């Protein structure tokens, strides 16, 4: 009788033969001084939430913790990609969090739920949200670019350059993959490695490169990497530094056959420039001691000055040249270079074989170019 009932439930879609699984994540996104987004992926549709507790020495389940859900127009979202915004946090604090997903077996009229999967708070402990702190006196971060889904690079950088407890965040400065034909390349290419090393407890900030504009799934980029603006370009402040994370789109003309008449980056860069004009005039930008720009394609003359880079030079540089920028960090050309004559500020172009370790304190900004074993190859200092 039980076998007959089980078969009937399976046919009706209201029973799962296997328990729901978390297959990717969790990882932190769009972390500010008062908010953060928690991302993860389940193997089947689920209703998901995040529970948050202050780091106050009491057990995570000392009391009932508030639940945060991903909501869309007033309704809790159901799906496999879970994007939960946690609000009401305080600057410079650490918060513990746990994620949970309840399997959705059927949505035919009524919603039928199955089992719940969650992070193991009892054995492994909760993960951590470290909010940004505009008053922090010293900050450190690591920049990687042009990884192109080569996980051995990620492993090397994170083993020798990243120090948990010292590194405040990581910047992925474009071309972490060569194209985005599906979501899986994002996880297999670098995200799963990032989660293994740090991304559940330390945020990363992603700057879209020209290769992230390619592939059929590229239009779903923000589903996995949400920002505070809802666009691939955004800002944040940490310590005494204002960060401008810019997007340059593709390097080829919109007429390039590679896009089959779907590219519209000329108009997109105008949109970014209009946003940038407001950003550099903002009080948050003006009042910061330092201003750092992260942009994948460097607006400098050279063999990579293609159509998109030329437009960046024409549209973005005039605005940035008036903004007292401390330094711009770029990638794209796969070769290290340093420029003080291409803009009103210095530009460090990182290669595809190195990472940048950046420290900002009362002495100013120090940028070390380090190889995959952590050896320093070049050093630049800015006041």
TORKOL-4160 file (C-alpha; in steps of 0.2 Angstrom, whole numbers, padded with zeros to 4 digits, m for minus):
383
<pt num="1" X="0000" Y="0000" Z="0000"/>
<pt num="2" X="0014" Y="0012" Z="0005"/>
<pt num="3" X="0023" Y="0009" Z="m0012"/>
<pt num="4" X="0007" Y="0013" Z="m0022"/>
<pt num="5" X="0004" Y="0029" Z="m0012"/>
<pt num="6" X="0022" Y="0034" Z="m0015"/>
<pt num="7" X="0020" Y="0031" Z="m0033"/>
<pt num="8" X="0004" Y="0041" Z="m0034"/>
<pt num="9" X="0012" Y="0056" Z="m0025"/>
<pt num="10" X="0027" Y="0056" Z="m0037"/>
<pt num="11" X="0016" Y="0056" Z="m0052"/>
<pt num="12" X="0006" Y="0071" Z="m0044"/>
<pt num="13" X="0022" Y="0080" Z="m0041"/>
<pt num="14" X="0019" Y="0082" Z="m0022"/>
<pt num="15" X="0033" Y="0071" Z="m0016"/>
<pt num="16" X="0052" Y="0071" Z="m0019"/>
<pt num="17" X="0062" Y="0054" Z="m0019"/>
<pt num="18" X="0078" Y="0064" Z="m0014"/>
<pt num="19" X="0081" Y="0077" Z="m0001"/>
<pt num="20" X="0084" Y="0095" Z="m0007"/>
<pt num="21" X="0102" Y="0100" Z="m0008"/>
<pt num="22" X="0112" Y="0117" Z="m0008"/>
<pt num="23" X="0123" Y="0115" Z="m0023"/>
<pt num="24" X="0132" Y="0132" Z="m0023"/>
<pt num="25" X="0135" Y="0145" Z="m0010"/>
<pt num="26" X="0132" Y="0153" Z="0001"/>
<pt num="27" X="0141" Y="0169" Z="m0004"/>
<pt num="28" X="0140" Y="0187" Z="0001"/>
<pt num="29" X="0135" Y="0201" Z="m0012"/>
<pt num="30" X="0132" Y="0220" Z="m0011"/>
<pt num="31" X="0138" Y="0221" Z="0007"/>
<pt num="32" X="0137" Y="0239" Z="0013"/>
<pt num="33" X="0138" Y="0247" Z="0031"/>
<pt num="34" X="0120" Y="0242" Z="0035"/>
<pt num="35" X="0115" Y="0229" Z="0022"/>
<pt num="36" X="0120" Y="0213" Z="0013"/>
<pt num="37" X="0114" Y="0200" Z="0001"/>
<pt num="38" X="0116" Y="0182" Z="0004"/>
<pt num="39" X="0116" Y="0171" Z="m0012"/>
<pt num="40" X="0115" Y="0152" Z="m0014"/>
<pt num="41" X="0108" Y="0139" Z="m0026"/>
<pt num="42" X="0097" Y="0124" Z="m0023"/>
<pt num="43" X="0095" Y="0109" Z="m0035"/>
<pt num="44" X="0076" Y="0111" Z="m0035"/>
<pt num="45" X="0063" Y="0125" Z="m0032"/>
<pt num="46" X="0062" Y="0131" Z="m0014"/>
<pt num="47" X="0056" Y="0144" Z="m0003"/>
<pt num="48" X="0071" Y="0151" Z="0006"/>
<pt num="49" X="0076" Y="0162" Z="0020"/>
<pt num="50" X="0091" Y="0169" Z="0031"/>
<pt num="51" X="0092" Y="0170" Z="0050"/>
<pt num="52" X="0103" Y="0183" Z="0057"/>
<pt num="53" X="0110" Y="0185" Z="0075"/>
<pt num="54" X="0123" Y="0198" Z="0082"/>
<pt num="55" X="0140" Y="0191" Z="0087"/>
<pt num="56" X="0136" Y="0193" Z="0105"/>
<pt num="57" X="0144" Y="0177" Z="0113"/>
<pt num="58" X="0127" Y="0169" Z="0115"/>
<pt num="59" X="0122" Y="0153" Z="0105"/>
<pt num="60" X="0114" Y="0156" Z="0088"/>
<pt num="61" X="0098" Y="0148" Z="0094"/>
<pt num="62" X="0098" Y="0157" Z="0111"/>
<pt num="63" X="0082" Y="0165" Z="0105"/>
<pt num="64" X="0071" Y="0165" Z="0090"/>
<pt num="65" X="0080" Y="0175" Z="0076"/>
<pt num="66" X="0072" Y="0186" Z="0063"/>
<pt num="67" X="0070" Y="0178" Z="0046"/>
<pt num="68" X="0073" Y="0188" Z="0030"/>
<pt num="69" X="0066" Y="0182" Z="0013"/>
<pt num="70" X="0069" Y="0186" Z="m0005"/>
<pt num="71" X="0053" Y="0196" Z="m0010"/>
<pt num="72" X="0047" Y="0202" Z="m0027"/>
<pt num="73" X="0033" Y="0215" Z="m0027"/>
<pt num="74" X="0027" Y="0209" Z="m0010"/>
<pt num="75" X="0028" Y="0191" Z="m0012"/>
<pt num="76" X="0041" Y="0178" Z="m0006"/>
<pt num="77" X="0050" Y="0171" Z="m0021"/>
<pt num="78" X="0051" Y="0153" Z="m0026"/>
<pt num="79" X="0065" Y="0146" Z="m0037"/>
<pt num="80" X="0083" Y="0138" Z="m0037"/>
<pt num="81" X="0093" Y="0154" Z="m0036"/>
<pt num="82" X="0091" Y="0162" Z="m0019"/>
<pt num="83" X="0095" Y="0181" Z="m0016"/>
<pt num="84" X="0090" Y="0187" Z="0001"/>
<pt num="85" X="0093" Y="0205" Z="0006"/>
<pt num="86" X="0097" Y="0207" Z="0025"/>
<pt num="87" X="0094" Y="0225" Z="0031"/>
<pt num="88" X="0095" Y="0235" Z="0048"/>
<pt num="89" X="0113" Y="0231" Z="0051"/>
<pt num="90" X="0126" Y="0242" Z="0059"/>
<pt num="91" X="0142" Y="0248" Z="0052"/>
<pt num="92" X="0158" Y="0239" Z="0057"/>
<pt num="93" X="0149" Y="0225" Z="0065"/>
<pt num="94" X="0150" Y="0206" Z="0062"/>
<pt num="95" X="0133" Y="0196" Z="0061"/>
<pt num="96" X="0131" Y="0177" Z="0061"/>
<pt num="97" X="0119" Y="0170" Z="0048"/>
<pt num="98" X="0112" Y="0154" Z="0043"/>
<pt num="99" X="0102" Y="0150" Z="0027"/>
<pt num="100" X="0088" Y="0138" Z="0024"/>
<pt num="101" X="0078" Y="0132" Z="0009"/>
<pt num="102" X="0061" Y="0122" Z="0010"/>
<pt num="103" X="0058" Y="0112" Z="m0005"/>
<pt num="104" X="0043" Y="0116" Z="m0016"/>
<pt num="105" X="0035" Y="0100" Z="m0022"/>
<pt num="106" X="0021" Y="0107" Z="m0032"/>
<pt num="107" X="0013" Y="0124" Z="m0036"/>
<pt num="108" X="m0003" Y="0117" Z="m0045"/>
<pt num="109" X="m0016" Y="0128" Z="m0036"/>
<pt num="110" X="m0010" Y="0125" Z="m0018"/>
<pt num="111" X="0009" Y="0125" Z="m0014"/>
<pt num="112" X="0015" Y="0108" Z="m0007"/>
<pt num="113" X="0031" Y="0109" Z="0003"/>
<pt num="114" X="0044" Y="0095" Z="0006"/>
<pt num="115" X="0060" Y="0094" Z="0017"/>
<pt num="116" X="0071" Y="0108" Z="0023"/>
<pt num="117" X="0090" Y="0110" Z="0020"/>
<pt num="118" X="0100" Y="0122" Z="0029"/>
<pt num="119" X="0118" Y="0126" Z="0034"/>
<pt num="120" X="0124" Y="0116" Z="0049"/>
<pt num="121" X="0124" Y="0129" Z="0063"/>
<pt num="122" X="0126" Y="0115" Z="0076"/>
<pt num="123" X="0143" Y="0107" Z="0070"/>
<pt num="124" X="0151" Y="0120" Z="0059"/>
<pt num="125" X="0144" Y="0136" Z="0066"/>
<pt num="126" X="0135" Y="0150" Z="0057"/>
<pt num="127" X="0143" Y="0160" Z="0043"/>
<pt num="128" X="0148" Y="0179" Z="0046"/>
<pt num="129" X="0142" Y="0195" Z="0038"/>
<pt num="130" X="0156" Y="0208" Z="0041"/>
<pt num="131" X="0148" Y="0225" Z="0037"/>
<pt num="132" X="0158" Y="0239" Z="0029"/>
<pt num="133" X="0165" Y="0253" Z="0041"/>
<pt num="134" X="0167" Y="0271" Z="0035"/>
<pt num="135" X="0177" Y="0274" Z="0051"/>
<pt num="136" X="0189" Y="0260" Z="0049"/>
<pt num="137" X="0207" Y="0266" Z="0050"/>
<pt num="138" X="0216" Y="0253" Z="0040"/>
<pt num="139" X="0209" Y="0242" Z="0026"/>
<pt num="140" X="0216" Y="0228" Z="0015"/>
<pt num="141" X="0209" Y="0220" Z="m0001"/>
<pt num="142" X="0215" Y="0209" Z="m0015"/>
<pt num="143" X="0211" Y="0211" Z="m0034"/>
<pt num="144" X="0210" Y="0197" Z="m0047"/>
<pt num="145" X="0207" Y="0199" Z="m0065"/>
<pt num="146" X="0207" Y="0189" Z="m0082"/>
<pt num="147" X="0206" Y="0172" Z="m0073"/>
<pt num="148" X="0196" Y="0165" Z="m0087"/>
<pt num="149" X="0189" Y="0150" Z="m0077"/>
<pt num="150" X="0206" Y="0143" Z="m0073"/>
<pt num="151" X="0204" Y="0137" Z="m0055"/>
<pt num="152" X="0222" Y="0134" Z="m0052"/>
<pt num="153" X="0225" Y="0153" Z="m0053"/>
<pt num="154" X="0211" Y="0156" Z="m0041"/>
<pt num="155" X="0218" Y="0143" Z="m0029"/>
<pt num="156" X="0236" Y="0150" Z="m0030"/>
<pt num="157" X="0230" Y="0168" Z="m0028"/>
<pt num="158" X="0219" Y="0164" Z="m0013"/>
<pt num="159" X="0232" Y="0153" Z="m0005"/>
<pt num="160" X="0246" Y="0165" Z="m0006"/>
<pt num="161" X="0238" Y="0182" Z="m0007"/>
<pt num="162" X="0222" Y="0181" Z="0003"/>
<pt num="163" X="0223" Y="0181" Z="0022"/>
<pt num="164" X="0206" Y="0178" Z="0032"/>
<pt num="165" X="0205" Y="0190" Z="0046"/>
<pt num="166" X="0216" Y="0203" Z="0037"/>
<pt num="167" X="0208" Y="0204" Z="0019"/>
<pt num="168" X="0192" Y="0215" Z="0020"/>
<pt num="169" X="0186" Y="0210" Z="0003"/>
<pt num="170" X="0191" Y="0204" Z="m0014"/>
<pt num="171" X="0188" Y="0213" Z="m0031"/>
<pt num="172" X="0185" Y="0202" Z="m0046"/>
<pt num="173" X="0190" Y="0215" Z="m0059"/>
<pt num="174" X="0183" Y="0206" Z="m0075"/>
<pt num="175" X="0185" Y="0191" Z="m0086"/>
<pt num="176" X="0184" Y="0179" Z="m0073"/>
<pt num="177" X="0176" Y="0168" Z="m0086"/>
<pt num="178" X="0178" Y="0168" Z="m0105"/>
<pt num="179" X="0160" Y="0168" Z="m0109"/>
<pt num="180" X="0144" Y="0164" Z="m0100"/>
<pt num="181" X="0134" Y="0151" Z="m0110"/>
<pt num="182" X="0126" Y="0144" Z="m0094"/>
<pt num="183" X="0126" Y="0147" Z="m0075"/>
<pt num="184" X="0137" Y="0132" Z="m0072"/>
<pt num="185" X="0152" Y="0140" Z="m0079"/>
<pt num="186" X="0151" Y="0154" Z="m0066"/>
<pt num="187" X="0152" Y="0141" Z="m0052"/>
<pt num="188" X="0164" Y="0129" Z="m0059"/>
<pt num="189" X="0175" Y="0143" Z="m0066"/>
<pt num="190" X="0178" Y="0152" Z="m0050"/>
<pt num="191" X="0163" Y="0154" Z="m0038"/>
<pt num="192" X="0164" Y="0137" Z="m0030"/>
<pt num="193" X="0183" Y="0140" Z="m0027"/>
<pt num="194" X="0179" Y="0157" Z="m0020"/>
<pt num="195" X="0166" Y="0150" Z="m0008"/>
<pt num="196" X="0178" Y="0136" Z="m0002"/>
<pt num="197" X="0191" Y="0149" Z="0003"/>
<pt num="198" X="0181" Y="0165" Z="0008"/>
<pt num="199" X="0165" Y="0171" Z="0000"/>
<pt num="200" X="0153" Y="0164" Z="0013"/>
<pt num="201" X="0161" Y="0176" Z="0026"/>
<pt num="202" X="0171" Y="0189" Z="0016"/>
<pt num="203" X="0162" Y="0199" Z="0002"/>
<pt num="204" X="0168" Y="0201" Z="m0015"/>
<pt num="205" X="0164" Y="0215" Z="m0027"/>
<pt num="206" X="0163" Y="0210" Z="m0046"/>
<pt num="207" X="0167" Y="0222" Z="m0060"/>
<pt num="208" X="0160" Y="0215" Z="m0076"/>
<pt num="209" X="0173" Y="0212" Z="m0090"/>
<pt num="210" X="0171" Y="0212" Z="m0109"/>
<pt num="211" X="0170" Y="0192" Z="m0108"/>
<pt num="212" X="0156" Y="0192" Z="m0095"/>
<pt num="213" X="0146" Y="0201" Z="m0109"/>
<pt num="214" X="0147" Y="0186" Z="m0120"/>
<pt num="215" X="0137" Y="0170" Z="m0121"/>
<pt num="216" X="0118" Y="0166" Z="m0120"/>
<pt num="217" X="0117" Y="0167" Z="m0101"/>
<pt num="218" X="0126" Y="0184" Z="m0100"/>
<pt num="219" X="0110" Y="0193" Z="m0099"/>
<pt num="220" X="0107" Y="0184" Z="m0082"/>
<pt num="221" X="0123" Y="0191" Z="m0074"/>
<pt num="222" X="0114" Y="0201" Z="m0061"/>
<pt num="223" X="0104" Y="0186" Z="m0055"/>
<pt num="224" X="0120" Y="0180" Z="m0047"/>
<pt num="225" X="0129" Y="0196" Z="m0044"/>
<pt num="226" X="0116" Y="0209" Z="m0037"/>
<pt num="227" X="0122" Y="0226" Z="m0033"/>
<pt num="228" X="0115" Y="0241" Z="m0024"/>
<pt num="229" X="0111" Y="0250" Z="m0040"/>
<pt num="230" X="0103" Y="0235" Z="m0049"/>
<pt num="231" X="0116" Y="0238" Z="m0062"/>
<pt num="232" X="0134" Y="0231" Z="m0065"/>
<pt num="233" X="0141" Y="0248" Z="m0060"/>
<pt num="234" X="0140" Y="0254" Z="m0042"/>
<pt num="235" X="0149" Y="0262" Z="m0028"/>
<pt num="236" X="0153" Y="0259" Z="m0010"/>
<pt num="237" X="0163" Y="0266" Z="0004"/>
<pt num="238" X="0175" Y="0257" Z="0016"/>
<pt num="239" X="0187" Y="0266" Z="0028"/>
<pt num="240" X="0191" Y="0283" Z="0021"/>
<pt num="241" X="0190" Y="0277" Z="0003"/>
<pt num="242" X="0176" Y="0279" Z="m0010"/>
<pt num="243" X="0176" Y="0265" Z="m0023"/>
<pt num="244" X="0169" Y="0267" Z="m0040"/>
<pt num="245" X="0165" Y="0251" Z="m0049"/>
<pt num="246" X="0163" Y="0254" Z="m0068"/>
<pt num="247" X="0157" Y="0244" Z="m0082"/>
<pt num="248" X="0164" Y="0246" Z="m0100"/>
<pt num="249" X="0154" Y="0233" Z="m0109"/>
<pt num="250" X="0162" Y="0225" Z="m0124"/>
<pt num="251" X="0178" Y="0230" Z="m0133"/>
<pt num="252" X="0171" Y="0227" Z="m0151"/>
<pt num="253" X="0159" Y="0238" Z="m0161"/>
<pt num="254" X="0141" Y="0234" Z="m0159"/>
<pt num="255" X="0141" Y="0228" Z="m0177"/>
<pt num="256" X="0153" Y="0214" Z="m0173"/>
<pt num="257" X="0146" Y="0198" Z="m0180"/>
<pt num="258" X="0150" Y="0189" Z="m0163"/>
<pt num="259" X="0134" Y="0197" Z="m0156"/>
<pt num="260" X="0122" Y="0193" Z="m0170"/>
<pt num="261" X="0115" Y="0210" Z="m0170"/>
<pt num="262" X="0111" Y="0210" Z="m0151"/>
<pt num="263" X="0125" Y="0222" Z="m0145"/>
<pt num="264" X="0120" Y="0240" Z="m0140"/>
<pt num="265" X="0135" Y="0245" Z="m0129"/>
<pt num="266" X="0137" Y="0262" Z="m0137"/>
<pt num="267" X="0121" Y="0268" Z="m0129"/>
<pt num="268" X="0125" Y="0258" Z="m0113"/>
<pt num="269" X="0142" Y="0267" Z="m0111"/>
<pt num="270" X="0132" Y="0284" Z="m0112"/>
<pt num="271" X="0120" Y="0277" Z="m0098"/>
<pt num="272" X="0135" Y="0273" Z="m0087"/>
<pt num="273" X="0143" Y="0290" Z="m0091"/>
<pt num="274" X="0127" Y="0299" Z="m0086"/>
<pt num="275" X="0127" Y="0289" Z="m0069"/>
<pt num="276" X="0146" Y="0293" Z="m0067"/>
<pt num="277" X="0143" Y="0311" Z="m0069"/>
<pt num="278" X="0131" Y="0311" Z="m0054"/>
<pt num="279" X="0143" Y="0300" Z="m0044"/>
<pt num="280" X="0158" Y="0311" Z="m0045"/>
<pt num="281" X="0147" Y="0326" Z="m0040"/>
<pt num="282" X="0140" Y="0317" Z="m0024"/>
<pt num="283" X="0146" Y="0322" Z="m0007"/>
<pt num="284" X="0150" Y="0305" Z="m0003"/>
<pt num="285" X="0163" Y="0305" Z="m0017"/>
<pt num="286" X="0170" Y="0323" Z="m0013"/>
<pt num="287" X="0171" Y="0320" Z="0006"/>
<pt num="288" X="0181" Y="0304" Z="0005"/>
<pt num="289" X="0200" Y="0305" Z="0008"/>
<pt num="290" X="0203" Y="0293" Z="m0007"/>
<pt num="291" X="0194" Y="0288" Z="m0022"/>
<pt num="292" X="0198" Y="0272" Z="m0031"/>
<pt num="293" X="0191" Y="0267" Z="m0048"/>
<pt num="294" X="0190" Y="0248" Z="m0053"/>
<pt num="295" X="0187" Y="0246" Z="m0072"/>
<pt num="296" X="0192" Y="0231" Z="m0082"/>
<pt num="297" X="0197" Y="0239" Z="m0099"/>
<pt num="298" X="0210" Y="0252" Z="m0096"/>
<pt num="299" X="0207" Y="0269" Z="m0105"/>
<pt num="300" X="0226" Y="0270" Z="m0111"/>
<pt num="301" X="0233" Y="0270" Z="m0128"/>
<pt num="302" X="0241" Y="0254" Z="m0134"/>
<pt num="303" X="0237" Y="0238" Z="m0144"/>
<pt num="304" X="0221" Y="0235" Z="m0135"/>
<pt num="305" X="0214" Y="0252" Z="m0139"/>
<pt num="306" X="0199" Y="0245" Z="m0148"/>
<pt num="307" X="0182" Y="0253" Z="m0150"/>
<pt num="308" X="0175" Y="0250" Z="m0133"/>
<pt num="309" X="0191" Y="0256" Z="m0124"/>
<pt num="310" X="0191" Y="0272" Z="m0135"/>
<pt num="311" X="0173" Y="0276" Z="m0130"/>
<pt num="312" X="0178" Y="0273" Z="m0112"/>
<pt num="313" X="0192" Y="0286" Z="m0114"/>
<pt num="314" X="0181" Y="0298" Z="m0122"/>
<pt num="315" X="0166" Y="0296" Z="m0111"/>
<pt num="316" X="0173" Y="0292" Z="m0094"/>
<pt num="317" X="0190" Y="0300" Z="m0093"/>
<pt num="318" X="0184" Y="0318" Z="m0094"/>
<pt num="319" X="0173" Y="0315" Z="m0079"/>
<pt num="320" X="0185" Y="0306" Z="m0069"/>
<pt num="321" X="0199" Y="0318" Z="m0073"/>
<pt num="322" X="0189" Y="0331" Z="m0063"/>
<pt num="323" X="0186" Y="0320" Z="m0048"/>
<pt num="324" X="0203" Y="0319" Z="m0039"/>
<pt num="325" X="0204" Y="0301" Z="m0042"/>
<pt num="326" X="0218" Y="0292" Z="m0032"/>
<pt num="327" X="0221" Y="0278" Z="m0043"/>
<pt num="328" X="0212" Y="0267" Z="m0056"/>
<pt num="329" X="0215" Y="0248" Z="m0056"/>
<pt num="330" X="0212" Y="0238" Z="m0072"/>
<pt num="331" X="0216" Y="0222" Z="m0081"/>
<pt num="332" X="0211" Y="0216" Z="m0099"/>
<pt num="333" X="0227" Y="0217" Z="m0109"/>
<pt num="334" X="0235" Y="0202" Z="m0099"/>
<pt num="335" X="0251" Y="0212" Z="m0097"/>
<pt num="336" X="0257" Y="0223" Z="m0082"/>
<pt num="337" X="0259" Y="0242" Z="m0085"/>
<pt num="338" X="0259" Y="0258" Z="m0075"/>
<pt num="339" X="0253" Y="0275" Z="m0082"/>
<pt num="340" X="0255" Y="0292" Z="m0076"/>
<pt num="341" X="0253" Y="0301" Z="m0092"/>
<pt num="342" X="0236" Y="0295" Z="m0099"/>
<pt num="343" X="0225" Y="0303" Z="m0086"/>
<pt num="344" X="0225" Y="0315" Z="m0072"/>
<pt num="345" X="0228" Y="0300" Z="m0060"/>
<pt num="346" X="0239" Y="0285" Z="m0060"/>
<pt num="347" X="0233" Y="0269" Z="m0069"/>
<pt num="348" X="0239" Y="0252" Z="m0063"/>
<pt num="349" X="0235" Y="0238" Z="m0076"/>
<pt num="350" X="0237" Y="0221" Z="m0069"/>
<pt num="351" X="0242" Y="0206" Z="m0079"/>
<pt num="352" X="0233" Y="0189" Z="m0081"/>
<pt num="353" X="0246" Y="0181" Z="m0070"/>
<pt num="354" X="0247" Y="0192" Z="m0055"/>
<pt num="355" X="0235" Y="0199" Z="m0042"/>
<pt num="356" X="0235" Y="0216" Z="m0033"/>
<pt num="357" X="0236" Y="0217" Z="m0014"/>
<pt num="358" X="0230" Y="0234" Z="m0008"/>
<pt num="359" X="0232" Y="0242" Z="0009"/>
<pt num="360" X="0225" Y="0259" Z="0014"/>
<pt num="361" X="0230" Y="0267" Z="0030"/>
<pt num="362" X="0236" Y="0284" Z="0037"/>
<pt num="363" X="0251" Y="0282" Z="0026"/>
<pt num="364" X="0241" Y="0282" Z="0010"/>
<pt num="365" X="0237" Y="0269" Z="m0003"/>
<pt num="366" X="0250" Y="0255" Z="m0006"/>
<pt num="367" X="0247" Y="0243" Z="m0021"/>
<pt num="368" X="0258" Y="0228" Z="m0022"/>
<pt num="369" X="0258" Y="0218" Z="m0038"/>
<pt num="370" X="0261" Y="0200" Z="m0033"/>
<pt num="371" X="0263" Y="0183" Z="m0042"/>
<pt num="372" X="0254" Y="0167" Z="m0039"/>
<pt num="373" X="0266" Y="0162" Z="m0026"/>
<pt num="374" X="0264" Y="0179" Z="m0017"/>
<pt num="375" X="0280" Y="0187" Z="m0021"/>
<pt num="376" X="0280" Y="0205" Z="m0024"/>
<pt num="377" X="0285" Y="0211" Z="m0042"/>
<pt num="378" X="0280" Y="0229" Z="m0041"/>
<pt num="379" X="0275" Y="0242" Z="m0028"/>
<pt num="380" X="0266" Y="0258" Z="m0030"/>
<pt num="381" X="0262" Y="0271" Z="m0016"/>
<pt num="382" X="0249" Y="0285" Z="m0017"/>
<pt num="383" X="0245" Y="0299" Z="m0004"/>
